[in-house]
Amino acid sequence: MAKVTVRVRNMMQMVNILLLQAIASADIIRDNTDKLKEAVFNAITMTQNVVTITAALQMAMAHQKKVIEAVKGVNKATEEMILAKRGPA
């Protein structure tokens, strides 16, 4: 009977060790999940900021293009007026 008692005790110790390992593994998984959630949130936030900045830059560049075209138009009109006042060359 003593052998059976020892075997049962050893099995109980193994079960306790496995239980502790399972608990530790669950804690690690929970911590990793929390870190992953934070990383995904940060990635989404960063992407939103990049999209916002990109849209603002695109709008500014489109405005600059319109201004450049307007300046070119004024320069051409001025050149034509100057040439018209000088008469034929």
C-alpha positions as CSV (number, residue, x, y, z in Angstrom):
1,M,0.0,0.0,0.0
2,A,2.9,2.3,0.6
3,K,4.0,2.2,-3.0
4,V,0.5,3.2,-4.1
5,T,0.5,6.1,-1.7
6,V,3.9,7.2,-2.9
7,R,2.7,7.0,-6.6
8,V,-0.4,8.9,-5.8
9,R,1.6,11.6,-4.0
10,N,4.0,11.8,-7.0
11,M,1.1,12.1,-9.4
12,M,-0.5,14.8,-7.3
13,Q,2.8,16.7,-7.3
14,M,3.0,16.4,-11.1
15,V,-0.6,17.6,-11.4
16,N,0.2,20.6,-9.2
17,I,3.3,21.4,-11.2
18,L,1.4,21.1,-14.5
19,L,-1.3,23.3,-13.1
20,L,1.2,26.0,-12.1
21,Q,2.8,25.8,-15.5
22,A,-0.7,26.2,-17.1
23,I,-1.4,29.2,-14.9
24,A,2.0,30.8,-15.8
25,S,1.4,30.1,-19.5
26,A,-2.1,31.8,-19.3
27,D,-0.5,34.8,-17.6
28,I,2.1,35.1,-20.3
29,I,-0.6,34.8,-23.0
30,R,-2.7,37.4,-21.3
31,D,0.3,39.8,-21.0
32,N,1.2,39.2,-24.7
33,T,-2.4,39.8,-25.7
34,D,-2.5,43.1,-23.8
35,K,0.8,44.2,-25.5
36,L,-0.6,43.2,-28.9
37,K,-3.8,45.2,-28.3
38,E,-1.6,48.2,-27.5
39,A,0.5,47.7,-30.5
40,V,-2.5,47.5,-32.8
41,F,-4.0,50.6,-31.2
42,N,-0.7,52.5,-31.7
43,A,-0.5,51.3,-35.3
44,I,-4.1,52.5,-36.0
45,T,-3.4,55.8,-34.4
46,M,-0.2,56.3,-36.3
47,T,-1.9,55.4,-39.6
48,Q,-4.7,57.9,-38.9
49,N,-2.1,60.6,-38.2
50,V,-0.2,59.8,-41.4
51,V,-3.4,59.9,-43.5
52,T,-4.4,63.2,-42.0
53,I,-1.0,64.7,-42.6
54,T,-0.8,63.3,-46.1
55,A,-4.2,64.8,-46.9
56,A,-3.2,68.2,-45.6
57,L,0.0,68.1,-47.6
58,Q,-1.9,67.1,-50.8
59,M,-4.3,70.0,-50.3
60,A,-1.5,72.4,-49.7
61,M,0.4,71.2,-52.8
62,A,-2.8,71.5,-54.9
63,H,-3.3,75.1,-53.7
64,Q,0.4,75.9,-54.5
65,K,-0.1,74.5,-58.0
66,K,-3.1,76.8,-58.5
67,V,-1.1,79.7,-57.3
68,I,1.8,78.9,-59.6
69,E,-0.6,78.6,-62.5
70,A,-2.1,82.0,-61.6
71,V,1.4,83.6,-61.4
72,K,2.3,82.1,-64.8
73,G,-0.9,83.5,-66.2
74,V,-0.2,87.0,-64.8
75,N,3.4,86.8,-66.1
76,K,2.1,85.8,-69.6
77,A,-0.5,88.5,-69.6
78,T,2.1,91.1,-68.5
79,E,4.5,89.9,-71.2
80,E,1.8,90.2,-73.8
81,M,0.9,93.7,-72.7
82,I,4.5,94.8,-72.8
83,L,5.0,93.3,-76.3
84,A,1.8,94.9,-77.5
85,K,2.9,98.3,-76.4
86,R,6.3,98.0,-78.0
87,G,4.7,97.2,-81.3
88,P,6.1,94.8,-83.9
89,A,9.8,94.1,-83.6
